Amino acid sequence: MSVQSDPSPRSAATTRAMPDLFTPLALGPYRLRNRVVMAPLTRCRAGAGDVPRELNVAYYRQRASAGLIITEASQIAPEGKGYPATPGIYNGAQTAGWARVTNAVHERGGRIFLQLWHVGRISHPSYQPGGATPVAPSAIRPAGRVATDEGQVPYVTPRALETDEIPGIVAQYEAAARNARSAGFDGVEIHAANGYLIDQFLRDHTNRRTDAYGGSLGNRLRFLAEVTEAVTGVWGARRVGARLSPISGFNDMRDSDPAATFGAAAALLGGARLAYLHVIEQDRTGANDDFDWGALRRAFGGVYMANGGFDFTRATVALARGDADLVAFGVPYIANPDLVERFSAGAELNAADPTTFYGGDAAGYTDYPILEAATT
């Protein structure tokens, strides 16, 4: 991806000249010790009942030197699930499981936000209570296939949500946000990216509604606005972030005018005074489509977290030029639990093994060597 310059004034959180990955940052009520963020990474290793288990505790504990950890996406309700062994945040057992994770991270001096997730149409009846049809803004079947116990099968056509059902889903976000507080998280991130439910409402390819939640751009933003209001009502805006993916085609997504759609979404989130905006600055191929990321940052007006194919050099340049305040790393964090320490030492990074990304046990999850072990 190319790094674009943003000539606009820097936010108060980034007034230090020429920040780098190791420069502390004020984020809401917190002081992050560095600007290296562990991006949310679905790994499909939750225990029975979608409860975080000790293996997950070890995984997050290993990565606690990040300035901020954003957890893997966690479904806000049983209906929000679309993948095997993904954790939830909608019942007591799941909340208790996550509490063990947050305790482990805090014992190492880390900060951790939970990502709130509803997959919408990116699901299958086998994941739904009672074998129900997944829900979405509109009854438009996504291209592609979904992993089930019976193997890979085509997605089904979702059921369009009735207008009077939508407040109930907003209430599920609110309840999940409360559970996240009970679990000891430092904050939450609203997952409005990657073709999941909120993103499905935002983009005109997946939202063909004719009620108050579809049609005009303002109507397509309504669900995001209501979820944001509900979640910030629990946490306060300064401990809530949001994630967008303006040009990503993942999960069969597109929009007729992403600059307008996501510029308006960023402005809405900025008006809510969220702690940060987390943006995936590339599509599935790694291209950035010449999108004006600086304009998106200006529309938000606060702490901007960039994500998408960054390495140490690109991240350093982006921070120094004022193109971002934080940089989120995905695959590098899978293979390098001590990513901050490796960056600091200029050490070689472990290579990630894609065959162990999803599902399984400790192999490819908690067994990557740390720097000390790798150099002795």
Backbone hydrogen bonds, N-H to C=O, Kabsch-Sander energy under -0.5 kcal/mol:
donor,donor_aa,acceptor,acceptor_aa,energy
4,Q,2,S,-0.6
6,D,321,R,-0.6
14,T,11,S,-1.9
15,T,12,A,-0.9
23,T,20,D,-1.7
25,L,32,L,-1.9
27,L,25,L,-0.6
27,L,30,Y,-2.6
30,Y,27,L,-2.6
32,L,25,L,-3.3
32,L,30,Y,-0.6
35,R,21,L,-2.7
37,V,35,R,-0.6
37,V,327,V,-2.6
38,M,68,L,-2.6
39,A,37,V,-0.8
39,A,329,F,-2.3
46,A,85,A,-2.6
47,G,51,V,-2.7
50,D,47,G,-1.5
51,V,48,A,-0.8
56,N,53,R,-0.7
57,V,53,R,-1.9
58,A,54,E,-2.4
59,Y,55,L,-1.9
60,Y,56,N,-2.3
61,R,57,V,-2.4
62,Q,58,A,-2.2
63,R,59,Y,-0.7
63,R,60,Y,-0.6
64,A,61,R,-1.5
66,A,63,R,-1.6
67,G,36,V,-2.0
68,L,36,V,-1.2
69,I,111,R,-2.3
70,I,38,M,-2.2
71,T,69,I,-0.5
71,T,113,F,-2.7
74,S,115,Q,-2.0
75,Q,87,P,-1.6
76,I,117,W,-2.1
80,G,77,A,-1.7
81,K,78,P,-1.3
86,T,83,Y,-0.8
88,G,50,D,-2.3
89,I,75,Q,-1.9
95,T,91,N,-2.3
96,A,92,G,-2.5
97,G,93,A,-2.2
98,W,94,Q,-2.5
99,A,95,T,-1.8
100,R,96,A,-1.3
101,V,97,G,-1.1
102,T,98,W,-2.7
103,N,99,A,-2.3
104,A,100,R,-1.7
105,V,101,V,-2.3
106,H,102,T,-2.7
107,E,103,N,-2.2
108,R,104,A,-0.8
108,R,105,V,-0.7
109,G,106,H,-1.8
110,G,105,V,-2.5
113,F,69,I,-2.9
114,L,187,G,-1.9
115,Q,72,E,-0.5
116,L,114,L,-0.6
116,L,189,E,-3.0
117,W,74,S,-1.8
119,V,80,G,-1.6
122,I,119,V,-1.8
123,S,121,R,-2.2
127,Y,124,H,-2.3
128,Q,124,H,-0.7
128,Q,125,P,-0.9
131,G,128,Q,-2.3
132,A,129,P,-1.1
136,A,159,R,-1.8
140,I,138,S,-2.2
141,R,139,A,-0.5
146,V,153,V,-3.5
148,T,151,G,-1.3
151,G,148,T,-1.9
153,V,146,V,-2.4
155,Y,144,G,-1.5
159,R,134,P,-3.2
161,L,136,A,-2.5
165,E,162,E,-1.8
166,I,162,E,-0.8
166,I,163,T,-0.9
168,G,165,E,-0.8
169,I,165,E,-1.1
169,I,166,I,-0.6
170,V,166,I,-2.1
171,A,167,P,-2.2
172,Q,168,G,-1.3
173,Y,169,I,-1.9
174,E,170,V,-2.0
175,A,171,A,-2.6
176,A,172,Q,-2.5
177,A,173,Y,-2.4
178,R,174,E,-2.0
179,N,175,A,-2.2
180,A,176,A,-2.3
181,R,177,A,-1.6
182,S,178,R,-2.3
183,A,179,N,-1.9
184,G,181,R,-1.5
185,F,180,A,-2.0
186,D,112,I,-2.8
187,G,112,I,-0.7
188,V,239,R,-1.8
189,E,114,L,-2.8
190,I,241,G,-2.7
191,H,116,L,-1.9
191,H,189,E,-0.6
192,A,190,I,-1.1
192,A,243,R,-1.4
196,Y,193,A,-1.5
197,L,118,H,-2.1
200,Q,196,Y,-2.6
201,F,197,L,-1.6
202,L,198,I,-1.8
203,R,199,D,-2.0
205,H,254,R,-1.0
206,T,203,R,-0.9
207,N,203,R,-1.3
208,R,206,T,-0.7
214,G,211,D,-1.5
216,S,214,G,-1.1
220,R,216,S,-2.2
221,L,217,L,-1.6
222,R,219,N,-1.1
225,A,221,L,-2.5
226,E,222,R,-2.6
227,V,223,F,-2.6
228,T,224,L,-2.6
229,E,225,A,-2.3
230,A,226,E,-2.2
231,V,227,V,-2.7
232,T,228,T,-2.7
233,G,229,E,-1.4
234,V,230,A,-0.7
234,V,231,V,-0.9
235,W,231,V,-2.3
236,G,232,T,-2.6
239,R,236,G,-1.7
240,V,237,A,-1.7
241,G,188,V,-2.4
242,A,276,Y,-1.1
243,R,190,I,-2.4
244,L,278,H,-2.5
248,S,245,S,-0.9
252,D,249,G,-1.0
253,M,249,G,-1.1
261,T,257,D,-2.6
262,F,258,P,-2.6
263,G,259,A,-1.5
264,A,260,A,-2.1
265,A,261,T,-1.8
266,A,262,F,-2.4
267,A,263,G,-2.1
268,L,264,A,-2.4
269,L,265,A,-2.4
270,G,266,A,-2.5
271,G,267,A,-2.6
272,A,268,L,-1.2
273,R,270,G,-1.5
274,L,269,L,-1.5
275,A,237,A,-1.1
275,A,240,V,-2.6
276,Y,240,V,-0.7
277,L,303,V,-2.1
278,H,242,A,-3.4
279,V,277,L,-0.6
279,V,305,M,-2.7
280,I,244,L,-2.4
281,E,279,V,-0.8
281,E,307,N,-3.3
283,D,287,A,-2.6
286,G,283,D,-1.4
291,F,288,N,-2.1
293,W,291,F,-1.5
296,L,292,D,-1.3
297,R,293,W,-2.3
298,R,294,G,-2.6
299,A,295,A,-2.3
300,F,296,L,-1.8
301,G,297,R,-3.0
305,M,277,L,-3.3
306,A,304,Y,-0.6
306,A,326,L,-2.5
307,N,279,V,-1.6
308,G,328,A,-0.6
315,A,311,D,-2.5
316,T,312,F,-2.4
317,V,313,T,-2.3
318,A,314,R,-2.5
319,L,315,A,-2.3
320,A,316,T,-2.3
321,R,317,V,-2.4
322,G,319,L,-0.9
323,D,318,A,-2.4
324,A,318,A,-1.0
325,D,304,Y,-3.0
326,L,304,Y,-1.7
327,V,35,R,-2.1
328,A,306,A,-2.9
329,F,37,V,-2.7
333,Y,330,G,-1.5
334,I,330,G,-1.0
334,I,331,V,-0.8
335,A,331,V,-1.4
336,N,332,P,-1.2
339,L,336,N,-1.3
342,R,338,D,-2.4
343,F,339,L,-2.8
344,S,340,V,-2.5
345,A,341,E,-2.1
346,G,342,R,-1.0
346,G,343,F,-0.7
347,A,342,R,-2.2
356,T,353,D,-2.0
357,F,354,P,-1.4
359,G,43,R,-2.8
365,Y,362,A,-2.5
366,T,362,A,-2.0
367,D,362,A,-1.0
374,A,370,I,-2.4
375,T,371,L,-1.4
376,T,372,E,-0.5
376,T,373,A,-0.5
